[in-house]
Amino acid sequence: MDIESVKSEIERLTNDKSQTDATIVNLEKELIRLKQSSDMLSGALQTCNYFLQKFNNEVSEEKEEDV
């Protein structure tokens, strides 16, 4: 192996590492965005379940009053 081959390999590996590091940074940002989205969806689901339970309780109370 000659010196030019080694230098070429170092340059290729350095570029690959830089691209990999950039991808990691982008994926970490995407992970944060997805976690925030998941938290918002969890909150929306919790709110919907609250209203559904409240509605079901009102319907049950109306049925008891009709009996």
Order of alpha helices (4+ residues) and beta strands (2+ residues): alpha
